């Protein structure tokens, strides 16, 4: 990072053409201890995802997809218990279905 201007943190970070939610990535780093996330930490990450149903369908779809992708990236990069991993995957799956619903509502699906 660090281009001209600096200042405001980017909301999304593009890695290999995929968008990730930087606030969720930062929160995961903050909550993890030695690369491990507790069940409570995963609960906080899930709670930190956006209520996309309060957004315009297309915006919500974009946000939901990037947040789902981010949760799965966190799940792959951090160690956690089985129940935490299941909660993370359930939240990601819920976001994916919210994204699909948003795209359908916008007439794209």
Secondary structure, 3 states (H helix, E strand, C coil): CCCCCCCCCCCEEEECCEEEEHHHHHHHHHHCECCEECHHHHHHHHHCCCCHHHCCHHHHHHHHHHHHHHHHHHHHHCEECHHHHHHHHHHHHHHHHHHHHHHHHCCCC
